[in-house]
């Protein structure tokens, strides 16, 4: 079996943050639009709650990218902890009982 290589922690965390951020940029506004179209009447669109929800929809991708960075950093750290630790062969000594045999009974 091949040994795993130690990876660059910042690179893993950055790639994870980019993927999480891209996913949030695509999904959060779409979900916000669906929620707004389904639950808001025309009279409710001037409400401050709707404005706060839209601000949250703008901030959410950045927050989700930060969560992705933290998750990628954690997984990179765990990977490096196991991949970087050398596995040393261990010598196992098993005690063997030796019986003393008298010279007179030897053939």
Secondary structure, DSSP 8 states (H G I E B T S, - for coil): --------HHHHHHHHHHHHHHHHHHHHHHHHHHHHHHH--GGGGGSHHHHHHHHHHHHHHHHHHHHHHHHHHHHHHHHHHHHSS-----------------GGG--
